[in-house]
Amino acid sequence: MTQPTRAAIFDMDGLLIDSEPLWHEAEVEIFGRLGVPLERAETRSTKGMFVDEVVAYWQSRFPWEGPSAESVSEEILARVGELVLAKGTPMPGAAETVVAMAERGPIALASSTPHVLITIVLAHLGLSEAFPLICSAQDEEYGKPNPAVFLTAAAQLGVDPERCCVFEDAPAGVLAAKAARMACVAVPEASERTNPQVLIADLILESLNGFDPDWIDQIYKE
């Protein structure tokens, strides 16, 4: 009996592009001007949240006068976009993995990042035409670790969630993938490789450099 199509769903920030330091830089800069004593390490506590959730998180702890939460969110997005264009670098092996998986079946991008920034990042990476389907958690009621954006991607691809494999870097994204009943390839940064939330992934890699698509077949055999 022919197996159903398998689909690959890719996260973006931290997986395709080394953008996490850029988000940190923008947040430290902008929140700092508002009087939030934000150290670079503290931005890790909001990793994976929507930008408006990040703004609400810090505003509740260090209320400021002046710009609205909405305008601060817009400023952060704009600044991250500037930083991406100025110094955003692709993650090793990411583009090659996208191409390899596209040769095996349908692919999609499913990111917590708003559409406007997704467009900037993909253009910067030369991947504007790589993904037939792009989903943003901006369009969902809840972001990761809620699986909504991954389930939306699977539904729009017309592939059962159990026949999808998610490529993620963040613990919240791994949790979302497994909550969606999807296989997951995790490519976490070094400090998170022993995080219990990451360890539930089906495959954990140091990078996508040298990724072998046949590994996906091994995941589905287990």
N, C-alpha and C positions, 0 to 999 in steps of 0.2 A: 504493500500500500504506500502510495506517495505521501511523504511527510508534508505538512502545511509549510507555507513560506515562513522563513525566519527573517526577522527584521532587527536592525541595529538602531538604537536610539542613543544619541550623543548629548552629553552635557556640553557646556562651552567654557565658562570661566574656570581657569585652573586645569582644564583638560585639553582644550584646543589652543588656548593662549595663556601665557603666564601673566594673567591680569589681576590675580589676588593682591600682589604688592601695589598695583596701581589703585585698586579700590581702597586699600589701607592708606595710601598716600593722600588720596582725595579726601577721605573721611577725617584723617588727622588734621589736615589743612583747614577744611571748612568748619568742622566742629570746633577746632581750636579758636577760630575767629569769633565763635559764638560763646566762648567761655567754658567749653566742655574740656576738662583736663584729660584728654584722651591720649593715652600712650599707644604706640603702634601695636603692641602685643594685645591690647584690650579689644581691638577691632575683631579679633578671632571669635569673641563671644557672640558676635552677630553674623558670622559667616553663614551664607545660605538664605538669610532673610531677604524679603523684598526690601528695596531701598526705603520705601515709606515706613516699613516696620522698623528699620534701623534708626531712622530719624525719630520715630515715636519712642523707641527704646531709650535713646539718649536724652530726648527732651523731657521725658518723665523723671529722669534722674537728675538732670541739670537744666531746669527750665531757663529759657532765654527770652529776652524781649527783642522785638524787631521782626525779622522775616518769618513768614508762616512756614509750617512744616512742609507744605507743598512746594514752596519756592526753594527750600533747602534741598529737598529731594531732587528737584530739577537741576539745581546747581551742582550737586554731586554727580548726577548722570552726565551733565555737560563736561565736568572736569575729568571724569573717567574717560570719556570719549576723546578729549584732548590728549590725555596721557597715552591712550592706546595708539593714537596716530603718531605721537612723538617717540614712543619707546616700547610699544607692545611687541613681544616676541612670541613666535609659535612654540608650542611645546614639542619636544623631540618625538618624531614618528607620528604625530597626530594627523597631519594631512594624508600621509601614506595609508594610515589605518582607515580613514574615512573612505578613500578610494578603494581599498581592498574590500571593505565590507559592502560598498555599493555594488561591487562586481558579483557579490554573493546573494543579494536580495535588497529589498527596500530599506532606506535609511531615513532618519528624521533627526532634527535637532530639537531638544527639549530643555530649555534653560529657565532659570529664575529671573534672568535679565530681561528688562523691557525691550520691545521690538526695535525701538530707535537705536539702542546700543548694540543689539544683535547685528543689525544692518551694518553698523560702522565696523564692528570686529570682523565679520565675515569678509567684507570688502578689503580690509587691511590685510587679512590672511590670504586673499586670493581665492576664497571659498564661497563667493556670492552665489555661484550656480551649483554648488556641490549638493545642497540639500533640497530635494523636491518638496519637503514639508518642514516648516519651522513652527514650533509651538513655544509660547512664553507663558510662564506661570503668572504673568501679569494678567492674563485672561481667566485665571482660575480664582476661586474664592480663597483657597489656601495654597501656600507654597510648600516646598520640600521642608520637612520629611513627609508631608502628605503626598501620596502618589498621583494626585490628580493630573499633573502635566504629562506624566508618562502614560497614563491610561488614555488621555485625550490623543496623544500621538499614536498609540496602538490602534485606537478606534478609527482614526483618520487614515491610517495606513491599511486598515482592513485586516489586521493580523491579531490573532489571539494574544493576550498579554503573556501567556506561558510560552509563546514562541518568539518572544522578544528578548534581546540582550542589551542591557544598558551599559554604557561606558561613562564612568563617574570618577571624580577625584575627592569629593567631600563626603564626610560621614552622613550628613543629612540626605545627600543624594543616594547613597547606598541604601539607607533605610527606606527611602521612597521607592527605589527599584524593587527591593524585596517585598515591600508592602503591596506592590502591584503584581506580585507573583512572577517577576521577571528575573532572568539570569542577570548577573552583574559582574563586569570587569572593573575593578577599582584600581586607580592609579593615584594613590594618595601621596601627599608630600611626606618627607621622611619622618617628621614628628608625629604623624598620625597613622603610621603603618601598623601599630599595635593597638590602636583604638578598637575597643570591642565592637563599635558600630561598623567599622571598616572590615573587621575580621569575618563578618557574615557574608561578604562577597564571595562569588564562586571562583574568582581568580584575582589575585593581587599582584600588581606589577610595579616595578620602580619607575618605569616609563613605557611609552608606546613604541619606543625605538626598537625596531626588530620584531614588532608584534607579528605573530603568525595566525592568520585567520582560522587555520585548522584547529587551534586551541578551542574555538567555539564548539566544534564538534565534540571535543572531549568533555566540555561542560555539560552538553546535553546528553551524553552517554552516562554521566554519573547519576 
